[in-house]
């Protein structure tokens, strides 16, 4: 689509564009425009197929229980220990220092725990 727009802008300035990869066809002529439209349609079709396959693969992986993104900083046992410390009144900053992580990580664990309960 970008190439088509560029060719149209060049044609408006009376600049003819020849594509050597297509046998030197003039992309500003009617046959060249048709060729460009066909190639553009095929490229769009390929892009749509790629997106469809990607979304299908992601859906399949999720249904199989695969996890996306970075691995969690704290494992389940550590998360439970964080919740216990929060309940006992330890500050978020102190917990973060104890587990060598950030306050934001501790707060995420706290919010996730609150959502579960």
Order of alpha helices (4+ residues) and beta strands (2+ residues): alpha-beta-beta-alpha-alpha-alpha-alpha
